[in-house]
């Protein structure tokens, strides 16, 4: 299997994972994989994410695409269920902080806590690497992700970097 480290569960988020296990959302047939955006599982999910974003933002998606491509692979987390990739997220390392990127859960596996698991795993990984805070950008129409981010401590901030003049963006930040 591709990737840096594969483990059935990462201990820092044991409470969340225990809850998901009790509600049958994380099973013994699920794995959380630390890897990179070059992983074929990540690339498979990223294609689905891009197609979904294109249908949600057909007039502006091309403006955003350059900010979602990476010159070199970056760190990512993937959830595998029965060896099928069902969720992913990535983090771009930037000085004293990370930018959370490419969060996605396959439509057949939504509303089961996988986005929260991916986000918490990325944050824990960033903390272990001594990053101070995380930032992210999401779409204004994406109410469920915005709600997730706010429920985990992210606060809306002025749009940063390439998103400053992009009207469909919401930017957020959280101290790690």
C-alpha positions in Angstrom: 0.0 0.0 0.0 1.2 3.5 -0.8 1.9 6.0 2.0 4.1 7.0 4.9 2.4 5.3 7.8 -0.7 3.1 8.1 -2.4 2.6 11.4 -5.8 1.4 12.3 -6.4 4.3 14.7 -4.2 7.3 15.8 -4.4 7.6 19.6 -4.7 11.4 20.0 -8.2 11.3 18.7 -9.3 8.2 20.6 -12.5 9.8 22.0 -13.8 10.7 18.6 -12.8 7.4 17.1 -14.4 5.5 20.1 -17.6 7.4 19.5 -17.6 6.6 15.9 -16.9 2.9 16.6 -19.9 2.8 19.0 -22.1 4.3 16.3 -20.7 1.8 13.8 -19.1 4.5 11.7 -15.5 3.3 12.3 -15.1 -0.4 12.2 -12.2 -2.9 12.3 -12.3 -2.8 8.5 -11.4 0.9 8.5 -8.0 2.4 8.6 -6.6 5.9 8.9 -3.7 6.4 6.6 -1.0 9.1 6.8 0.3 9.6 3.4 0.8 12.3 0.7 -1.3 13.8 -2.1 0.6 11.6 -4.5 -1.2 8.6 -3.1 -3.5 7.0 -5.7 -6.3 6.8 -3.1 -6.0 10.5 -2.5 -6.0 11.2 -6.3 -9.1 9.1 -6.8 -11.0 11.1 -4.2 -9.6 14.4 -5.4 -11.2 13.8 -8.9 -14.6 13.4 -7.2 -14.0 16.5 -5.2 -13.1 18.6 -8.3 -16.2 17.3 -10.1 -18.4 18.2 -7.2 -16.9 21.7 -6.9 -17.3 22.2 -10.6 -21.0 21.5 -10.4 -21.4 23.8 -7.4 -19.3 26.7 -8.7 -19.4 26.3 -12.5 -18.7 30.0 -13.2 -15.7 30.4 -10.8 -14.1 27.0 -10.3 -11.3 27.8 -12.8 -10.2 30.8 -10.7 -9.6 28.4 -7.7 -8.0 25.5 -9.4 -4.4 26.9 -9.3 -4.6 27.1 -5.5 -5.6 23.4 -5.2 -2.7 22.0 -7.2 0.7 21.4 -5.5 4.2 21.7 -6.9 5.2 18.7 -4.8 3.1 16.2 -2.8 1.9 17.5 0.6 0.9 15.5 3.7 -2.6 14.0 3.6 -4.8 11.7 5.6 -7.1 9.1 4.0 -9.8 6.9 5.6 -10.0 3.5 4.0 -13.0 1.3 4.5 -12.5 -2.3 3.3 -9.5 -1.0 1.4 -11.6 1.6 -0.5 -10.7 5.3 0.0 -13.8 7.1 1.4 -12.4 10.4 2.8 -9.4 12.6 2.6 -7.8 15.9 3.6 -4.4 17.4 3.3 -2.2 20.1 4.9 0.2 22.4 3.3 3.1 23.5 5.5 3.7 27.2 5.6 6.1 28.7 8.1 4.6 28.4 11.6 1.2 27.2 10.4 -0.5 24.8 8.0 -3.3 25.3 5.5 -6.0 22.6 5.5 -6.7 21.6 1.9 -8.8 19.2 -0.2 -11.2 17.9 2.5 -13.6 15.5 1.0 -15.9 12.5 1.9 -17.3 10.2 -0.7 -21.1 10.9 -1.0 -21.9 7.4 0.0 -20.1 7.9 3.3 -21.3 11.3 4.4 -22.9 12.2 7.7 -20.9 9.6 9.6 -18.2 11.8 11.2 -15.4 11.1 8.7 -14.8 14.8 7.9 -14.3 15.5 11.6 -12.0 12.6 11.9 -9.9 13.7 9.0 -9.8 17.3 10.3 -8.8 16.2 13.8 -6.1 13.9 12.5 -4.6 16.6 10.3 -4.6 19.0 13.3 -2.9 16.4 15.5 -0.3 15.7 12.9 0.4 19.5 12.5 0.6 19.8 16.3 3.1 17.0 16.5 5.2 18.9 13.9 5.0 22.0 16.2 2.8 24.2 14.0 1.0 26.9 15.9 -2.2 27.3 13.9 -4.2 26.1 11.0 -5.9 28.2 8.3 -8.3 27.1 5.6 -10.5 28.3 2.8 -13.9 27.0 1.8 -16.8 28.0 -0.4 -19.5 30.4 0.9 -22.2 27.9 -0.3 -20.7 25.0 1.6 -22.7 25.4 4.8 -22.0 21.9 6.2 -18.2 22.3 6.0 -18.4 25.8 7.5 -20.5 24.4 10.4 -18.0 21.6 10.9 -15.1 24.0 11.0 -16.8 26.3 13.4 -17.8 23.5 15.7 -14.2 22.4 16.0 -12.9 25.9 16.9 -12.2 27.6 13.6 -13.2 31.3 13.4 -13.9 33.3 10.2 -11.0 35.6 9.3 -10.5 38.1 6.5 -9.7 36.3 3.3 -6.0 35.7 3.0 -3.4 35.3 0.2 -4.9 34.2 -3.1 -8.4 34.3 -1.8 -8.5 38.1 -0.9 -10.5 39.1 -4.0 -12.4 35.9 -4.5 -16.1 36.6 -3.6 -17.1 32.9 -3.1 -14.4 32.2 -0.4 -14.7 32.0 3.4 -11.4 31.8 5.2 -11.0 30.5 8.8 -8.3 30.0 11.4 -7.7 27.9 14.5 -4.9 28.0 17.1 -3.5 24.5 17.5 
